[in-house]
Amino acid sequence: MPRNPDHRGATKEEFERFQRERPILLRSVATQLECWRYLCTLPDCRRAQACVGPGGEHCAHTFLRTCFSDKERATLKEALGLRLAGLSADAAWEEAERRVAWHEGRIEAVGMPPG
């Protein structure tokens, strides 16, 4: 079956399967990290001692927002993109750190607007 450019190279069936599996994966990661214990505000998650939030995204997103700085989140996002492009894990992380540092340098060169 031909690839669909609207789904980043996945067929429609692959994309739909990923959309169904995504909440399950996010819940699993959030449960393994025990986000329900320290971060989650949903009583159902604390009661179940697992992520049971709608869509599986609540606990995982709370974890990412709470436990990582903006720079760390940007580096992680960049590294994941580079891994998908075929770089090794170490090379992707090093390149991501370099790109984020370059971007930060550009922001500092422009300066912050008066506030």
C-alpha positions, 0 to 999 in steps of 0.5 A: 500500500502506498505511503500517505504523506499526511501521516509522515510516511505511514499508511492510513492503517498504520497511522490509525493503529498508532492512534489507538495504541498511543494512549496505552503506551503513554499510560504504561510509561506514566505508570512505570514512572509512578507519576500517579504517586507524585505528580498526578492530580486525578484521584482515580489514578492515585486510587488505582496506583496507575495512570488511568486518565483520559487518553493516557496523556495527563500523567505523561504530560504532567511528568514532562512539564514538571520534571524537565526544563524547557531546554531539556524538553527541546533537546529531547524533542530534537534528539527524537527527530534525529533518531527518526532520521537515522542517527545513532542515539549518541550522535542524535543526542550530541547533535540535539544539544549542539542545535539547542545551544546554537538556538539559545545563542541566537536568542541571547544575541538578539536580546530579550525585549524590554519588559 
